[in-house]
């Protein structure tokens, strides 16, 4: 006889060794954004001087800095979402392999285009998200 009730949530806590990816990505995003503030102060000040709205105009240097900063914010949001999924995995497991594959593709493209960049820092969580969790990790052992 089958039951129509939902299965009970897993009572095990996901080990810390399986919950580092979101924190790693948040740290990289913070470093990325701080790097922008240190390396591109002139362009950031120009955005403020121009009144922010439509401040990029046709200035490729300012546009590149805006994309750099916005990518840092987007990476932080992604890291935060993964962190929340990792923290709540015992209650509602979320498959993150597809997200990991997309992050891995973006990371590899970034590394190919700019080998001496920070894209290498996205490689560990991208690979970890693609890897299946071991049976031991799923059992909480």
C-alpha positions as CSV (number, residue, x, y, z in Angstrom):
1,X,0.0,0.0,0.0
2,X,1.4,3.4,-0.9
3,X,1.3,6.5,1.2
4,X,0.1,9.8,-0.2
5,X,2.0,11.8,2.4
6,X,5.4,13.3,1.6
7,X,8.5,11.6,2.9
8,X,9.9,12.8,6.2
9,X,12.8,15.2,5.8
10,X,16.3,13.8,6.3
11,X,17.3,14.3,9.9
12,X,21.0,14.3,9.2
13,X,23.0,17.5,9.0
14,X,25.0,18.0,5.8
15,X,28.7,17.9,6.8
16,X,30.6,21.2,6.6
17,X,32.9,19.7,4.0
18,X,30.0,19.5,1.6
19,X,28.8,23.1,2.4
20,X,31.7,25.3,1.4
21,X,30.9,26.2,-2.2
22,X,28.5,29.1,-1.5
23,X,30.8,30.6,1.1
24,X,33.7,30.3,-1.3
25,X,31.8,32.1,-4.0
26,X,30.7,34.9,-1.7
27,X,34.3,35.4,-0.6
28,X,35.5,35.5,-4.3
29,X,32.7,38.0,-5.1
30,X,33.7,40.3,-2.2
31,X,37.4,40.1,-3.3
32,X,36.3,40.8,-6.9
33,X,34.4,43.9,-5.9
34,X,37.1,45.2,-3.6
35,X,39.6,44.7,-6.4
36,X,37.4,46.9,-8.6
37,X,37.3,49.6,-6.0
38,X,41.1,49.6,-5.6
39,X,42.1,49.2,-9.3
40,X,39.4,51.3,-11.0
41,X,38.7,54.3,-8.7
42,X,39.1,56.8,-11.5
43,X,36.3,55.1,-13.6
44,X,34.1,54.6,-10.6
45,X,34.5,58.3,-9.6
46,X,33.7,59.3,-13.3
47,X,30.4,57.4,-13.0
48,X,29.5,59.4,-9.9
49,X,30.7,62.6,-11.5
50,X,28.5,62.0,-14.5
51,X,25.5,61.5,-12.2
52,X,25.2,57.7,-12.4
53,X,22.2,57.6,-14.8
54,X,23.5,57.0,-18.4
55,X,27.0,57.6,-17.1
56,X,28.6,54.9,-19.3
57,X,27.6,56.5,-22.5
58,X,30.1,55.3,-25.2
59,X,33.1,55.1,-22.9
60,X,34.4,51.5,-23.2
61,X,36.7,51.9,-20.1
62,X,33.8,52.9,-17.9
63,X,31.6,50.2,-19.4
64,X,34.1,47.5,-18.7
65,X,34.4,48.6,-15.1
66,X,30.6,48.6,-14.7
67,X,30.4,45.0,-16.1
68,X,33.3,44.1,-13.8
69,X,31.4,45.4,-10.7
70,X,28.1,44.0,-11.8
71,X,29.6,40.5,-12.4
72,X,30.9,40.6,-8.8
73,X,27.4,41.4,-7.5
74,X,25.9,38.7,-9.7
75,X,28.5,36.2,-8.5
76,X,27.7,37.1,-4.9
77,X,24.0,36.5,-5.5
78,X,24.8,33.1,-7.0
79,X,27.0,32.3,-4.1
80,X,24.3,33.3,-1.7
81,X,21.7,31.1,-3.4
82,X,24.1,28.2,-3.4
83,X,24.8,28.8,0.3
84,X,21.1,28.8,1.1
85,X,20.6,25.6,-0.9
86,X,23.6,23.9,0.9
87,X,22.3,25.0,4.3
88,X,18.9,23.6,3.7
89,X,19.9,20.5,1.8
90,X,18.8,18.2,4.7
91,X,15.3,19.6,4.5
92,X,14.9,20.0,0.7
93,X,17.7,18.7,-1.4
94,X,18.3,20.8,-4.5
95,X,20.1,19.3,-7.5
96,X,22.9,21.8,-8.3
97,X,24.7,19.8,-11.0
98,X,23.2,21.7,-13.9
99,X,24.1,25.0,-12.2
100,X,27.6,23.7,-11.7
101,X,27.9,22.7,-15.4
102,X,26.9,26.2,-16.4
103,X,29.3,27.8,-13.9
104,X,32.1,25.4,-15.2
105,X,31.4,26.4,-18.8
106,X,31.6,30.1,-18.0
107,X,34.7,29.6,-15.9
108,X,36.5,27.6,-18.6
109,X,35.6,30.3,-21.2
110,X,36.9,33.0,-18.8
111,X,40.1,31.1,-18.3
112,X,40.6,30.5,-22.0
113,X,40.0,34.2,-22.8
114,X,41.9,35.6,-19.8
115,X,44.3,33.0,-18.3
116,X,45.9,35.5,-15.9
117,X,42.6,36.4,-14.3
118,X,40.6,35.5,-11.2
119,X,38.4,33.0,-13.2
120,X,40.6,30.3,-11.7
121,X,39.0,31.0,-8.3
122,X,35.6,29.9,-9.7
123,X,37.0,26.5,-10.7
124,X,36.8,24.7,-7.3
125,X,33.1,25.4,-6.6
126,X,32.2,24.8,-10.3
127,X,33.8,21.4,-10.3
128,X,32.4,20.5,-6.8
129,X,28.9,21.4,-8.0
130,X,29.3,19.1,-11.0
131,X,30.6,16.2,-8.9
132,X,28.0,13.8,-7.4
133,X,28.0,13.7,-3.6
134,X,29.4,10.5,-2.2
135,X,27.1,8.2,-0.5
136,X,29.1,8.8,2.7
137,X,28.5,12.6,2.4
138,X,24.8,12.1,1.8
139,X,24.5,9.9,4.9
140,X,26.2,12.7,7.0
141,X,29.2,10.5,7.8
